[in-house]
Structure formats: structure tokens, C-alpha cells
Amino acid sequence: MPSRLTTALLACFAILPVTLHAYAEDAVDKANNPLHLASSFAVQDYYTPEIDGTNQHTNDVLLRATIPIDSNDLIAVPQIMRVTVPMATRPQSSGGYDSGIGDINLFDIFLLKQDGVKLGVGPLLTANSAAKEELGTGQWQAGLSAVAVNTSPRWLTGALVQWQKSFTGDSDRAHVETATLQPFLIYKMSRGWFLRSTAIWSYNVKNDDYVIPLGLGGGRAILVGDYIVNSFIEPQWTVAHRGDYQPEFTLYAGFSIMLK
């Protein structure tokens, strides 16, 4: 007959895989949920080697910080502030490429609903901060963001919708107005592994141009001390578009560190 210690150890080993699975599932949820209230820093890269109508390429490295703000006497709901600094590479009209800081984006999401399907809404601002003309729009833009997220034991689903319109900027540059939809679908597997599809659909309100890509990739989220480390890669193929110089294929990859 086994001793009490042996019995206790056997029970621990039986529970351990379930516990580790629960921790891994929780890490995947938090790392991929744009409405999770935790500080994080991410580096993401969009490399587009195939553009319709040209043999040139583009690249965008996004440096992104997320800061949660607790509810207070002035604002009764928590907020999530996210700033994105792009390092862009674009072809020059004379040949070659320009690289540098692009248009910096900031949005502030107010988390209006935290039970069941989570919902957040808030303003966004895109600054006319590009280092060179080819790297930005030349316009200051403002608009709105809305995020909905639902999670289950196997799935994390939702969407980010954004609309913005220029309100001032370089007088010799065209005004812009764009709308984007980013549906995201995360399938959670074991040990922190997951499949993902998160491509951004974009619509140019000014000229009716649009691009609709679909992505399928994978990644892993793991616990390292008090942090969640997440990495992924997601190839994206354009399935429909209108307008010149739209991406045909993009390789999207990223890495993030988040407080638990």
C-alpha cells in the first residue's frame, strides 16, 4: 500500500498537466486579447514583398506600448492607452528606398463591458510625424476605435474597427479618410501554442479603394516569471482588392512582453 506522501505526489503529478494547460490557456488569452488590462511592449513587422503593379516592396516595423489606466472618480471605467511608432520603408519615385519614422498612432479605449463579450470604445489620433514624405500621409488624423472580444476554452474571437479622417496637415497633400476592420480568430492548443488569423481589411473612403487579406499563422505564449512572452508568425494573402499598388502577400510576425 503506498504511503501518504507517495499518494500525495501521485495526485500532484496527475493534476500538474491540467494545471499547466490552464496556465498556458490563460497566457494565450491574455497575450492575444487587446482588452486585457496589463502593461505590454510589442515589436511587430509587416513585410510586403509582393505589390500589385510593381516589383518593389514595403516594410513596417511597429514599436507598440500598451498602458492600462484604472477607473477613478473622474472616469468610472478602466482605459487602455496604446501608442504605435512605425519605422517604415517605402520605395522612392526616383528609385531606391527611404526608411524612417512614419505616422505615430495613439488610441484610448474605454472598457465599457467586462463580462461575457468584452467591449471597448474610444478616440484615436494619428500624428503627421513621418520623417520623409514617402513614409506618411502628411496629414493629422482623428477618429474612433471600437473593440469586441469573446473568449471560450478553445477560442478567442473578436474584431477591432477603426475610422479616421484628416483635419489638418500639409496643404499640398491630399486629405485622407480610411476605415479598417480587423477580425481576429485565435484557436488555443496545448502548452501555449495557438493558431491565428488577424489580417486587417482596409477601405479608402475618399476613392473607394480597398484591400481584403486573409491570414493563417501560429505562435506560442509562455510564462516567464511575472511576464507573458508571446511570439507569432502569420502569412497573409490578399483575396480581393481595388486600386493600384495594393499588397498581394504580406508576412506578419511579432513578439511581445506583457505583465501578468
Secondary structure in CASP SS format (residue, H / E / C, confidence):
PFRMAT SS
TARGET T0000
AUTHOR 0000-0000-0000
METHOD secondary structure of the structure
MODEL  1
M C 1.00
P C 1.00
S C 1.00
R H 1.00
L H 1.00
T H 1.00
T H 1.00
A H 1.00
L H 1.00
L H 1.00
A H 1.00
C H 1.00
F H 1.00
A H 1.00
I H 1.00
L H 1.00
P H 1.00
V H 1.00
T H 1.00
L H 1.00
H H 1.00
A H 1.00
Y H 1.00
A H 1.00
E H 1.00
D H 1.00
A H 1.00
V H 1.00
D H 1.00
K H 1.00
A H 1.00
N H 1.00
N C 1.00
P C 1.00
L C 1.00
H C 1.00
L C 1.00
A C 1.00
S C 1.00
S E 1.00
F E 1.00
A E 1.00
V E 1.00
Q E 1.00
D E 1.00
Y E 1.00
Y E 1.00
T E 1.00
P E 1.00
E E 1.00
I E 1.00
D C 1.00
G C 1.00
T E 1.00
N C 1.00
Q C 1.00
H C 1.00
T E 1.00
N E 1.00
D E 1.00
V E 1.00
L E 1.00
L E 1.00
R E 1.00
A E 1.00
T E 1.00
I E 1.00
P E 1.00
I E 1.00
D C 1.00
S C 1.00
N C 1.00
D C 1.00
L C 1.00
I C 1.00
A C 1.00
V C 1.00
P C 1.00
Q E 1.00
I E 1.00
M E 1.00
R E 1.00
V E 1.00
T E 1.00
V E 1.00
P E 1.00
M E 1.00
A E 1.00
T E 1.00
R E 1.00
P E 1.00
Q C 1.00
S C 1.00
S C 1.00
G C 1.00
G C 1.00
Y E 1.00
D E 1.00
S E 1.00
G E 1.00
I E 1.00
G C 1.00
D C 1.00
I C 1.00
N E 1.00
L E 1.00
F E 1.00
D E 1.00
I E 1.00
F E 1.00
L E 1.00
L E 1.00
K E 1.00
Q C 1.00
D C 1.00
G C 1.00
V C 1.00
K E 1.00
L E 1.00
G E 1.00
V E 1.00
G E 1.00
P E 1.00
L E 1.00
L E 1.00
T E 1.00
A C 1.00
N C 1.00
S C 1.00
A C 1.00
A C 1.00
K C 1.00
E H 1.00
E H 1.00
L H 1.00
G C 1.00
T C 1.00
G C 1.00
Q E 1.00
W E 1.00
Q E 1.00
A E 1.00
G E 1.00
L E 1.00
S E 1.00
A E 1.00
V E 1.00
A E 1.00
V E 1.00
N E 1.00
T E 1.00
S C 1.00
P C 1.00
R C 1.00
W E 1.00
L E 1.00
T E 1.00
G E 1.00
A E 1.00
L E 1.00
V E 1.00
Q E 1.00
W E 1.00
Q E 1.00
K E 1.00
S E 1.00
F E 1.00
T E 1.00
G E 1.00
D C 1.00
S C 1.00
D C 1.00
R C 1.00
A C 1.00
H C 1.00
V C 1.00
E E 1.00
T E 1.00
A E 1.00
T E 1.00
L E 1.00
Q E 1.00
P E 1.00
F E 1.00
L E 1.00
I E 1.00
Y E 1.00
K E 1.00
M C 1.00
S H 1.00
R H 1.00
G H 1.00
W E 1.00
F E 1.00
L E 1.00
R E 1.00
S E 1.00
T C 1.00
A C 1.00
I C 1.00
W E 1.00
S E 1.00
Y E 1.00
N E 1.00
V C 1.00
K C 1.00
N C 1.00
D C 1.00
D C 1.00
Y E 1.00
V E 1.00
I E 1.00
P E 1.00
L E 1.00
G E 1.00
L C 1.00
G E 1.00
G E 1.00
G E 1.00
R E 1.00
A E 1.00
I E 1.00
L E 1.00
V E 1.00
G C 1.00
D C 1.00
Y E 1.00
I E 1.00
V E 1.00
N E 1.00
S E 1.00
F E 1.00
I E 1.00
E E 1.00
P E 1.00
Q E 1.00
W E 1.00
T E 1.00
V E 1.00
A E 1.00
H E 1.00
R E 1.00
G C 1.00
D C 1.00
Y C 1.00
Q C 1.00
P E 1.00
E E 1.00
F E 1.00
T E 1.00
L E 1.00
Y E 1.00
A E 1.00
G E 1.00
F E 1.00
S E 1.00
I E 1.00
M E 1.00
L E 1.00
K C 1.00
END
